[in-house]
């Protein structure tokens, strides 16, 4: 899905670019000198991130081992990884497979000095109920969804501080409209962007009720019965009907929305922090900030996504070296050099961007405050019915459905997804 691809582009390429790009390790993974070759299979879009090659070369020079890249097209990545896993050959390090039911059968639990360096909220998020961490976090920046806004546009409209309630946000959008700028740009043609509103809303829902995911996964409550559901989606509907969004909300694209924000033609968008990279491409001088989409009850919660987790294959004959490589890549010097080349918010407490942009600095403050939650989609065991939810969003912002009808569509999609997954209670 496009959203996942964009997240990867900003970060997860924190591994191997210095070695040969094809071939697999020998039967025992060693050469005549006793050195090994570690084969890392990664999506092709993860290759080429600044600051990465130097760290890989440093590990190779330190150890004498080699890392072989095996990049494959993003669209085929999961299937090809699963094929290698099934054949128990041709891969030592891989990403994904986070939802595998029997993780111990295909990957090895990870450990290293980095565990204690993790942000406490991140450490909690990546630790399984069995106390193990199935994968090593990469050095890429963390991501969260919320409101990205043009600070110059807001300042010109007389807004001096980000809103913390829905009423304040509505008032700020009205001020931006009066200044002659589109207040909020929606990109309904790229439906995945609408799901970023959902992610933002769901984070505060979870913040208010830590058991909400389990309740919904067990079909014990309905989406529309979640406290704040009606208020959040009525607010979105009101922004559209009140002329506080772009006229082409249903047909506009992600690129159009980020360009409009970057060039001051829009006051805000609702998306992930990964969009900061796209915004800079349109206008390197744009002053962009980040704040949480206000919760209905005013208690706003940050939904902080897990870092990309890199796994050592269960059957790897060079598992110790593969884990050593992953540990080296996120040791403080390497993680810091990577973040210097790719400013963001690190999963590690001892790694900070030296000169963060406004949006990155705003997100860092929220992360440092603590109290973040893992996004709903990364907690739920139900495969998310994204296409159906996107369709419901498009009906809502297209003024073809009211909030009650939107809630019914979401619930119907959820019931179907739960039943198809075989989850108990559906």
TORMARMAR-315449 format. One record per residue (C-alpha): x, y, z negated. Coordinates in steps of 0.25 Angstrom, whole numbers, padded with zeros to 4 digits, m for minus. Example, Ala and Ser with C-alpha at 12.3 -4.5 7.8 and 13.67 -1.06 7.14 Angstrom:
! TORMARMAR-315449
- 0049, m0018, m0031
- 0055, m0004, m0029
***
This chain:
! TORMARMAR-315449
- 0000, 0000, 0000
- 0005, 0014, 0003
- 0005, 0019, m0011
- 0014, 0007, m0015
- 0023, 0010, m0004
- 0025, 0025, m0008
- 0028, 0021, m0022
- 0039, 0012, m0017
- 0045, 0022, m0008
- 0047, 0032, m0019
- 0054, 0022, m0028
- 0055, 0007, m0028
- 0066, 0007, m0018
- 0076, 0007, m0029
- 0083, m0006, m0024
- 0093, m0010, m0014
- 0097, m0004, m0001
- 0112, m0006, m0001
- 0112, m0021, 0003
- 0109, m0029, 0015
- 0095, m0028, 0020
- 0092, m0043, 0023
- 0095, m0057, 0019
- 0094, m0064, 0006
- 0103, m0068, m0005
- 0110, m0082, m0004
- 0105, m0094, m0011
- 0112, m0091, m0024
- 0113, m0075, m0021
- 0128, m0075, m0022
- 0140, m0073, m0012
- 0154, m0079, m0013
- 0158, m0068, m0023
- 0147, m0071, m0033
- 0139, m0059, m0030
- 0124, m0060, m0027
- 0115, m0054, m0017
- 0102, m0049, m0023
- 0090, m0048, m0012
- 0080, m0037, m0015
- 0067, m0037, m0007
- 0060, m0024, m0006
- 0050, m0016, 0002
- 0057, m0009, 0014
- 0051, 0005, 0009
- 0059, 0003, m0004
- 0072, 0005, 0004
- 0080, 0017, 0005
- 0077, 0025, m0008
- 0088, 0036, m0011
- 0098, 0032, m0022
- 0095, 0017, m0021
- 0107, 0012, m0012
- 0117, 0018, m0022
- 0112, 0010, m0033
- 0111, m0003, m0026
- 0125, m0002, m0021
- 0130, 0001, m0035
- 0124, m0012, m0040
- 0131, m0019, m0029
- 0144, m0013, m0031
- 0143, m0015, m0046
- 0139, m0030, m0045
- 0144, m0035, m0032
- 0131, m0040, m0029
- 0122, m0036, m0017
- 0108, m0033, m0015
- 0101, m0036, m0002
- 0088, m0029, 0002
- 0077, m0036, 0009
- 0067, m0025, 0012
- 0054, m0029, 0018
- 0042, m0020, 0023
- 0033, m0015, 0012
- 0020, m0021, 0017
- 0026, m0035, 0017
- 0034, m0034, 0004
- 0026, m0041, m0006
- 0023, m0053, 0004
- 0038, m0054, 0007
- 0042, m0054, m0007
- 0032, m0065, m0011
- 0037, m0073, 0001
- 0051, m0072, m0004
- 0046, m0075, m0018
- 0039, m0087, m0013
- 0051, m0093, m0006
- 0060, m0089, m0018
- 0070, m0083, m0009
- 0076, m0070, m0003
- 0073, m0060, m0014
- 0079, m0057, m0027
- 0072, m0044, m0030
- 0058, m0039, m0026
- 0048, m0029, m0030
- 0033, m0031, m0032
- 0025, m0044, m0036
- 0021, m0037, m0048
- 0008, m0044, m0049
- 0013, m0058, m0048
- 0006, m0066, m0058
- 0018, m0075, m0061
- 0030, m0065, m0061
- 0039, m0075, m0067
- 0038, m0084, m0055
- 0043, m0074, m0045
- 0052, m0064, m0053
- 0061, m0062, m0065
- 0058, m0053, m0077
- 0067, m0041, m0077
- 0075, m0035, m0088
- 0087, m0025, m0090
- 0091, m0013, m0098
- 0081, m0005, m0090
- 0069, m0010, m0098
- 0072, m0001, m0109
- 0074, 0011, m0100
- 0060, 0010, m0094
- 0050, 0020, m0098
- 0042, 0014, m0109
- 0029, 0015, m0100
- 0036, 0009, m0088
- 0042, m0003, m0097
- 0028, m0006, m0102
- 0022, m0006, m0088
- 0033, m0015, m0082
- 0033, m0025, m0094
- 0024, m0037, m0092
- 0015, m0043, m0103
- 0025, m0054, m0105
- 0036, m0043, m0108
- 0043, m0045, m0095
- 0047, m0035, m0085
- 0045, m0041, m0071
- 0054, m0033, m0063
- 0064, m0022, m0064
- 0059, m0008, m0061
- 0066, 0000, m0050
- 0072, 0013, m0051
- 0061, 0021, m0043
- 0052, 0031, m0049
- 0039, 0028, m0056
- 0026, 0032, m0050
- 0013, 0038, m0055
- 0000, 0043, m0049
- m0006, 0057, m0052
- m0007, 0071, m0047
- 0004, 0076, m0038
- 0002, 0091, m0037
- 0009, 0103, m0031
- 0014, 0112, m0042
- 0015, 0124, m0033
- 0000, 0123, m0029
- m0004, 0121, m0043
- 0004, 0133, m0048
- m0002, 0142, m0037
- m0016, 0137, m0041
- m0013, 0142, m0055
- m0011, 0128, m0061
- 0000, 0128, m0072
- m0001, 0114, m0077
- m0006, 0100, m0072
- m0020, 0096, m0076
- m0023, 0086, m0086
- m0038, 0084, m0085
- m0047, 0082, m0073
- m0054, 0095, m0076
- m0040, 0102, m0076
- m0037, 0095, m0063
- m0050, 0099, m0056
- m0047, 0114, m0060
- m0033, 0113, m0055
- m0038, 0108, m0041
- m0048, 0119, m0041
- m0037, 0129, m0043
- m0028, 0123, m0032
- m0040, 0123, m0022
- m0042, 0138, m0025
- m0027, 0140, m0022
- m0030, 0135, m0008
- m0024, 0122, m0009
- m0030, 0108, m0008
- m0030, 0104, m0023
- m0030, 0088, m0022
- m0025, 0081, m0009
- m0031, 0067, m0008
- m0026, 0057, 0003
- m0038, 0048, 0005
- m0033, 0042, 0018
- m0021, 0035, 0011
- m0030, 0028, 0001
- m0019, 0024, m0008
- m0017, 0039, m0012
- m0031, 0038, m0018
- m0027, 0027, m0027
- m0017, 0036, m0034
- m0029, 0044, m0040
- m0034, 0030, m0045
- m0020, 0027, m0051
- m0020, 0040, m0058
- m0034, 0039, m0064
- m0032, 0024, m0068
- m0019, 0028, m0076
- m0027, 0037, m0085
- m0038, 0026, m0086
- m0028, 0017, m0091
- m0022, 0027, m0100
- m0035, 0028, m0107
- m0038, 0013, m0107
- m0026, 0004, m0107
- m0035, m0008, m0105
- m0042, m0003, m0093
- m0034, m0011, m0083
- m0037, m0024, m0090
- m0052, m0020, m0091
- m0053, m0017, m0076
- m0045, m0029, m0073
- m0054, m0038, m0081
- m0067, m0031, m0075
- m0071, m0027, m0089
- m0074, m0012, m0085
- m0077, m0005, m0072
- m0069, 0006, m0066
- m0079, 0017, m0067
- m0081, 0014, m0082
- m0067, 0018, m0084
- m0067, 0031, m0093
- m0064, 0042, m0084
- m0066, 0035, m0070
- m0078, 0044, m0066
- m0072, 0057, m0070
- m0059, 0054, m0063
- m0066, 0050, m0050
- m0076, 0061, m0051
- m0065, 0071, m0052
- m0059, 0065, m0039
- m0072, 0066, m0032
- m0074, 0080, m0037
- m0061, 0085, m0032
- m0065, 0080, m0018
- m0079, 0085, m0018
- m0074, 0098, m0024
- m0064, 0101, m0013
- m0052, 0099, m0022
- m0046, 0089, m0012
- m0042, 0089, 0002
- m0053, 0089, 0013
- m0046, 0077, 0019
- m0045, 0068, 0007
- m0050, 0056, 0014
- m0040, 0057, 0026
- m0028, 0063, 0020
- m0015, 0055, 0018
- m0005, 0053, 0007
- 0006, 0061, 0016
- m0004, 0072, 0018
- m0007, 0073, 0003
- 0008, 0073, m0001
- 0011, 0084, 0010
- m0001, 0093, 0005
- 0004, 0092, m0009
- 0019, 0095, m0005
- 0015, 0107, 0003
- 0006, 0113, m0006
- m0007, 0110, 0002
- m0012, 0102, m0010
- m0012, 0103, m0024
- m0011, 0089, m0028
- m0012, 0074, m0024
- m0015, 0062, m0033
- m0004, 0051, m0030
- 0008, 0045, m0035
- 0021, 0051, m0039
- 0027, 0044, m0027
- 0021, 0054, m0019
- 0031, 0064, m0023
- 0041, 0059, m0013
- 0031, 0061, m0002
- 0028, 0075, m0007
- 0043, 0079, m0007
- 0044, 0074, 0008
- 0033, 0085, 0012
- 0039, 0096, 0003
- 0052, 0094, m0005
- 0049, 0107, m0012
- 0035, 0104, m0017
- 0033, 0105, m0032
- 0025, 0093, m0035
- 0020, 0089, m0049
- 0013, 0077, m0055
- 0002, 0075, m0065
- m0008, 0065, m0070
- m0022, 0064, m0064
- m0030, 0069, m0076
- m0038, 0058, m0083
- m0053, 0060, m0086
- m0050, 0061, m0101
- m0038, 0069, m0099
- m0028, 0058, m0104
- m0020, 0057, m0092
- m0011, 0044, m0090
- 0001, 0042, m0081
- 0000, 0029, m0073
- 0015, 0025, m0071
- 0018, 0015, m0061
- 0027, 0004, m0063
- 0041, 0005, m0057
- 0044, m0004, m0045
- 0048, m0018, m0052
- 0059, m0026, m0045
- 0059, m0041, m0047
- 0070, m0051, m0047
- 0064, m0064, m0040
- 0063, m0076, m0049
- 0070, m0085, m0040
- 0082, m0075, m0038
- 0096, m0081, m0039
- 0102, m0068, m0041
- 0092, m0063, m0052
- 0102, m0058, m0062
- 0109, m0049, m0051
- 0095, m0045, m0046
- 0091, m0040, m0060
- 0104, m0033, m0062
- 0103, m0026, m0049
- 0089, m0021, m0053
- 0094, m0017, m0067
- 0105, m0009, m0061
- 0096, m0002, m0051
- 0088, 0004, m0063
- 0100, 0006, m0073
- 0100, 0021, m0077
- 0111, 0026, m0067
- 0104, 0019, m0055
- 0090, 0023, m0059
- 0094, 0037, m0061
- 0101, 0038, m0048
- 0089, 0032, m0041
- 0080, 0042, m0047
- 0089, 0054, m0044
- 0088, 0050, m0029
- 0073, 0047, m0031
- 0067, 0056, m0042
- 0056, 0050, m0049
- 0052, 0045, m0063
- 0060, 0033, m0067
- 0055, 0021, m0075
- 0067, 0023, m0084
- 0068, 0033, m0095
- 0083, 0036, m0093
- 0081, 0040, m0078
- 0075, 0053, m0074
- 0074, 0061, m0062
- 0085, 0072, m0063
- 0077, 0083, m0055
- 0063, 0077, m0054
- 0052, 0084, m0045
- 0040, 0090, m0052
- 0032, 0078, m0050
- 0042, 0068, m0054
- 0045, 0077, m0067
- 0030, 0077, m0070
- 0029, 0062, m0069
- 0041, 0060, m0077
- 0035, 0068, m0088
- 0023, 0059, m0088
- 0031, 0047, m0088
- 0039, 0052, m0100
- 0027, 0055, m0108
- 0023, 0040, m0108
- 0010, 0034, m0109
- 0009, 0030, m0094
- 0001, 0018, m0089
- 0004, 0008, m0078
- m0006, 0011, m0067
- m0019, 0003, m0066
- m0015, m0004, m0053
- m0002, m0009, m0059
- m0009, m0014, m0071
- m0021, m0021, m0065
- m0021, m0035, m0061
- m0032, m0033, m0051
- m0027, m0030, m0036
- m0032, m0016, m0035
- m0043, m0014, m0024
- m0035, m0002, m0018
- m0042, m0001, m0005
- m0056, m0002, m0011
- m0052, 0009, m0021
- m0046, 0018, m0010
- m0059, 0017, m0002
- m0067, 0021, m0015
- m0058, 0033, m0017
- m0060, 0037, m0002
- m0075, 0036, m0004
- m0074, 0045, m0016
- m0065, 0056, m0010
- m0073, 0055, 0003
- m0085, 0059, m0005
- m0092, 0046, m0001
- m0093, 0041, m0015
- m0095, 0046, m0029
- m0088, 0042, m0041
- m0098, 0031, m0045
- m0097, 0025, m0031
- m0082, 0026, m0032
- m0082, 0018, m0045
- m0091, 0008, m0039
- m0082, 0006, m0027
- m0069, 0005, m0036
- m0076, m0005, m0045
- m0081, m0014, m0034
- m0067, m0014, m0028
- m0061, m0018, m0042
- m0071, m0029, m0044
- m0068, m0035, m0030
- m0053, m0034, m0033
- m0054, m0040, m0047
- m0063, m0052, m0041
- m0053, m0054, m0030
- m0041, m0055, m0039
- m0048, m0065, m0048
- m0046, m0057, m0060
- m0054, m0061, m0072
- m0067, m0053, m0075
- m0070, m0050, m0060
***
